[in-house]
Amino acid sequence: MFDAADVSGYLAGADDLSFYFKYFDLFSLFVNAIGAKEVFTRYGDGPLDTDESRSLVYGPAPNIQSECLAALTGLAEDVEKSGKRLIVVSMPLLGDWSEKYDRDLKVRAQLANAIRRALNGKPAVFWDGWSEITVPPAHYLDAVHLRWSAVPNFTRQLVQATGFGSHKK
């Protein structure tokens, strides 16, 4: 993941671009920066608030890749070795997406089951937010991304469900 010295430097005000060049997909960064019409935070993690909607945008879910699951297992092992606790969350998707691409909820169930298998035997926590909560359609920017105004409510539910922040080491 991130080198601790790089993160410390970034948070202390080091050059943002070198951090982005090292850790993020530059193509996506440039496309988002050029096409952005909304106000973003200084970290580029906005929009802070917008009335825009991007509709479903995303097509059917791709197949779950074994490499991704192996990486999740490895991440869980690394986090465990560091003495920390990993929390994995599936985000709720816009109901319209599920209606169009996952009417029988098989994709949702396959993803949750695959995550559970990848974390089996690890002290990680998995919260299946996609199955556990319903988010009103107006709270989405597109099929996946929540509007900032919906984030506090989602975060409260996440904290309540996982105990996030309550396990200090």
Buried (B, 14 or more C-beta within 10 A) or exposed (E): EEEEEBBEBBEEEBEEEEBBEEEEEEEEBEEEEEEEEEEEEEEEEBBEEBEEEEEBEBEEBEEBEEEEBEEBBEBBBEBBEEEEBBBBBBEBBBBEBBEEBBEEEEBBBBBBEBBEEBBEEBEBBBBBBBBBBEBEEEBBBBBBBBBBEBEEBBEEBBEEBBEBEEEEE
